[in-house]
Amino acid sequence: MGSMIHLTLGRIELDWGQNDGFVDHRALFRPSDLTEIPYFYAGDIEEAQYAHLPIIRKSEDFSYRLITEIKEGYSSPLSVVAERLELLGYVDGYCREEFQALFHEEFANHDFTFDELKSILQSADFSGAAFDPKLGSEDFAEFIAGRILPRIAPTAARRLRHNSMDNGQVDGLSAYSILRLLSANPTARRLPVTWQFADVAEDGYVKRDRLLAPVPQENRFLIVTEGSSDTQIIKHALKLLRPEVADFFDFVDMHENYPFSGTGNLYNFVRGLMSIRIQNNIVVMFDNDAEGVFNWERSRKLNQLVNLRIVKLPDRERFRNFRTAGPSGELTADINGKAAAIECYLDLGPTPIVRWTNYEHRRGSYQGHILRKEELAKEFLAQRVLVTGYDYSGLEAVLNTLIRECSSIREEALMASLQDELL
């Protein structure tokens, strides 16, 4: 039979491969997710060495004793894997498109619509999918047919025509779409997603180092900002607030001769990317101040690459009435698009103030900066863990913008690949 490799949720098999024929699932996991996990094997019921193990009956003519071994593999809660799936492009919109493209009713093993399956997966009790050494593994279609649909209604159970020829699938849903939909189910979110790769590595079908390599380049994102302060703060925010996905991101090296300091230079860099049609996934992020917004607007007019997103730091409601100081004294003003550099998204304390500096003629508004910005940045970058009472809401808004754009890049790539499959 050869060496097997499985992707599972609890004890439900979602995908499998054999020998050197398998899907690479390492992007679902962080390096720290490498651990010891259970592997299930079938043992001959007649062998004396397995006599103490339970007999599992799959059919009238096939029975085996369940052998459980602990070996190396990846394991991470579905709640964490779901965050990584988003950056791989598996959002609800894509899952629906995938189902509609791949589901062919006349040949399918069920007659559920996407919305019906989504409702079942997000509301049914999946606690029975937890690891159980007395039960072993079940494929997804088997579990749905035998343990989920009968609890909904007998008629629902008959609508899934599961058999051994289905390879454990529910037609129209890939393993990643199943995980994405189940991530909204409280009884499933706590279950571990595991990748059991030890056997194919031990038997020499793939080098172990390949399975432990970082996220593949096609799934990574290069983040480019106006200056080293922006990069340092965003990079540190990912480590503190989004450790589940921080390894997806690369940054331009800011330690030596940071090449893109200043918005004018960043605009020229964007023009360069256009000319060479770079293949990497890139997000360019401008500040939300007068000069940054000016260059953001003209850079967006250049963009014709599907793998490039040009964004600015997000507007915030709290910036609409912000204390400022200028030639007319202290006033409240809207600093969105005028003075909201990255430091404004940190915890600013009780009495923050922006000082107006030069007039930006190209946008017809003043440019400003937050006072004490170096101190604010230094205080945040010194944090090694989340600090109770610190206001992270601004940084959360920045990371949400960043992740949304990255997810959009990958979703479009998946959509294009799906269309190619159908041609």
N, C-alpha and C positions, 0 to 999 in steps of 0.2 A: 504493500500500500504506500510505502514511503513515509517521509516526515511531514507532519501537519503543522499548520500555523493558524491560530484563531484570533479573531477579534470578538470579544464578548461584553455583554452588559450583565453583571452578576454571573449567572450560569446560562444566559441566553446567547447562543452563537449568532452573530450578525454577519460575519464574513469569515471565509476560510480559504486557505491555499495549501499547496502541496509542493514539497521540494523547493525548486527555485521559481515556481509560479505562484506569486502572491502579490497583493497590493501593499505598498509601503505606508504604514499608518503612523510613523514616528512623529509626524507633525501634530498629532493629537495629544502628545505627552511632553512634559517638561523633563529635563535631565534628572531632576530629583524624584521623578516618578518611577525610576528603575528600582525594583524591589523583588521580593520572593512572593510568588503567587501559586495557587493550586492549578495543577494540570490533571485532567481526567483521562483514563485509559480503560480499554476493555480487556479483561482477563478471562482466560478459559475457565469455565465453571468446574472442570474436572481436575484442574491442577491443584495439588495438595497445598502449595504455598499460598493459594488464594482462598482457602477454605473458610477463613475467618471473615471474609468480606461479603457484603450483601450481594444477592443475585438481582440483577436488573432485567426485567422482561420487556423487550421492545415489541415483540410479536410472538405468535405461537411457535414459530420455527427458529427464533433467534434469541438467545439469552446470554448474558455475560456477567461476570463479577466486576464491580466498579473498583478500579485502582486509582487512588489519588496520590500524586507526588507533588512536592513543592520544589519549584525551579524558578530561575530568573525570568523576569518579564516586566512589562510596564503595567502600572495600575494607577488610576486617578478617578476621583468621584465624577459622575456625570455632570454635576454642577460646574466643575472646573473645565471639563472637556467641552461643554457647551460654549464657554467663552472663546475657546480656541476654534471651534467650528465656525463661529461668526467671522473670524478673521480668515478662514478658509473659503468664505463666501456662502456658507450654508445658512442662509436666513430663510424665514418663512416664505418669502416671495419666490426664491429659487426652488425650494422644496415643492411648491405647488407646480411650477413650470416643469420640473423634472417629472413629476407624477403624470402630468397631462401629456408630456411628450413620450414617455416610455410605457404608459398603460394602454394596452390594446384589448378592449373588452372581449372581443371574440375569442381570444386565446388566453385570457387572464385566469388565474386560479381563484378569483373572487369578483364580486360585482359592487364593491364599496366605492363610493366617491372619495375624493381627497378629503373633503370636509368631514365625512363620516369617519374615516380613518383617523384624522387629526383629533376629532372629539373623543374617539375611543382611546387613543394613545395618551391623551392628556388628562383623562378623567378616571380610567380604570385603575384597579389596585394591582400594582406590579411588585408588591412586597414578596410575592411568591417566587420572584426571580432571583432572590438572594442566594448566595452560595450555600449548598447543602451537600455534604459528602455522601449522604444516602441516596441522593437523586441524580447527581452528575449533571451533565449539560443537556440542553434541549435547543433545537434550532428555533428561530423566531416564529416561523409559521406554525410549528408544532405547539409552541407555548401559547400563541394567540388562539389557535383552534381549540386547544384542550383546556386552557385555564382562564382565558379572558372572555371570549365570546359566549360560552355557555352561561356565564354569570349575568350577561346582559339580557339575553333572551335565546331560547332554543332556535328560533328562526335566524338570528344573527350568526349563530355558530354554523348553520348549514350554508351560509353565504361564502364561507372560505373553504374551497375544495382542496385542502392540503393533501399532498401525497409525496412520495419519496423523489419524484421527478422535479419537484419545485426547488431543490437545492436549499431548502429552508427559507425561501424568500416569500414575501407578500408582494405580488407583482406591482410595479410602479414606484416602489420605495427602495432606495439604496440604503446601505447601512448608516451613512452619515445623515440622511434625511430622517431615518428612524430615530437616531440619537437626538437630532435637533428637536423633533416634535416631542419626544419623551422628556426633554429637559424642562418642560413646563409642568410636568407631573410630579407632585411632591413625593409620591412613593417611589419614583424612579430616580430622582435627582441625587439621592444618597447612595445609590448603587455604584459599585466600581466598574469603570470601563477598563478592560484588561487586554493586552496584546501578548499572546503566548507564543513567543518566537524562539524559545530555547532549543527545540528539537531541530529546526532547520539550520540553526547556527552550529549546534553540536555535531551534526552530521555533515557539515561542510558545504551546504548548499548556498550559504551566504556568509560573509565575514561578519563577525560580531560587531566590529568597529563601524561597519556601515549602518547597522541598526541603532547604534548609539550616537550617530552623527547629529549635528544641530538640524534645526528646521531647514528643509530643502530651500534652495535659493529662490525657486519660483513662488514660494509661499512667504518670503520675507519682504520687508518694507524698509526702504532707505528714507530717513527723515532728514530734511534740510531746512534750516531756520536762518533767521537774519544774523545771528551772532552766537558766540559760545555760551552766553548766559541763558538764552532760550534753550539751547540744546541740553545744557547741564540740568536745568530745572525740569524739562519734560522727561529726560532720561531717568532722573531720580524719582519723579512722580510715578512713572511706570513701575519701578521697582517697589515702591511703597504701596501704591493703590491698585496696581494691576499686575501683581507678580505671576498670575496665571498665564499671562501672554507676553511678558516683557521680552522673552527670547525671540519673538517674531521681528523685533525692530533693530535696525542698524542706524548709526548716526555718523555723520561726517566727523572725522577726527578733529577735535577742537584743542588738543593739547599742544600741537606744533603748527604754527602758521595756518590758523583757521582761514580757509580761502574765501568765505562768502560773507564776511562781516559787512553789514550795511545793506540797506534795501536796494540801492542802485546796482551793487555787485550781484545780489541775488537775482534781480531781474535779468541781468546779462547771462547769469548761469542758466536760467530757464530758457532763454533764447538758444543757448548752446545745446541744451537737451533736445530742443525741437529739431535742430539741424542734424544731429547724429541719430535721432530716433532711438534713444536708449531703450534697452529691453527690461531693465530692472523696474520693480514696482516702487514708485517714488511719491512721497507727499511733501510738497513745499509749503511751509507755514510762515505767513507774514504776521507781523504785529498788528494789533487793532488800534493803531495810531494814524495820524494824518499821512505821514510819509509811507507807512506800511500799506495802508489802504489804497493809496494812489498806485503803488507798484503792484499790489494784488490785482487791482482792476485791469491794468494794462497787460499783466502777465496772463490773466485768464483769457484774454482775446487771442493770445498766441497758441493756446493749448489745443493740439489735435491728436494727442496720444491717449489711448485708453488706459495705459498703465501709469499715468501721471495725474495727480490731483493737486490743484493750486488752491489753497485755503488761507484764511486769516484766523486769528484768535477770535473766539465767538463773542458776540455782543452779550452783555449781561444787564438785567433789570436794575441791579444795584448801582450800575455805572451811570444811570440816567439822571440821578440827582446826587452828584458827587461834589465834595468841597474842593474848591480850586482857589489858587492865588495868582494874581496877575497885576497889570498896571492899574486896574480899577479896584484893587483890593480883593477881599475874600468874597466869593460868590459860589452858588451851587450851579453846576452845569452838567450836561451830558458829555461824558468823556469817551463814549463808544466812537470809534473811528477817528479819535483825536489824540488820546493820551494813554490808551490801554495797552501798554507793553506787558510782557510776560509777568513782571513782578506784581502787577495789579491783580493777578489771579492767585496770589498767595494770601495768607492770613495777614491782613493789613492793620490789625489792632483797632482800638476804639476811635481814633481820630486821624484817619488818613487824609492826606491832602496832595493834590496835584498842582504843580507849578507850571504855568504857561511859559513857553520859551519863544521860539521863532514862529513867524507866520508862514504857512505853507500856501504859496500863491497858486499852485497847480490845483489845489482842492478848495481854496477859499476858506481856510480855517487855520486856527492856531494849533501848533504842535505842543504837547506837554509831556511831563514825566512825573511819576510818583516820587515824593521825597523819601529818603532813606532806602532807596531801592537796593543798594548794595547790602545793607544790614538785613533787609527782609530776605534776600536771596541766601545770604550766609546762614541765617537762622534755619531756613528750610533745608538747605543742603547738608547741614550738620545732623539732621534726624536720621537715625538708624532704624527706628520703628515708628509706627503711627503714634502721635502724641495726643493724649486725651485733651479735648478742649480746643485743639487747633482747627481752624476753619479750612477744610479741604474742598469746599464746594466749587471754588473757582477752578482749581486744578481738575476736578472731576469733569467740569464743563469742557475744558481743553482736551482731556483724554477721550471724552465721548465724541467730540468732533473728529479727532484723529482716527479713532477706531472705526467710526462710521464711514469715513472716506476710504480707509484701507479695505474694509469689508466690501464696499462698493466696487473697488478694483477687482477683487477676487470673484465677486458675484458675476460681473460682466464677463470675466474670463470663463467661468463655468457655463454661462449661457451660450457663449460662442462655441465652446467645446461640445455642448449638447446639440446645438444646431448642426455642427459638423458630423456628429454621429448619425443624425437623421438623414443626411444627404446620401 
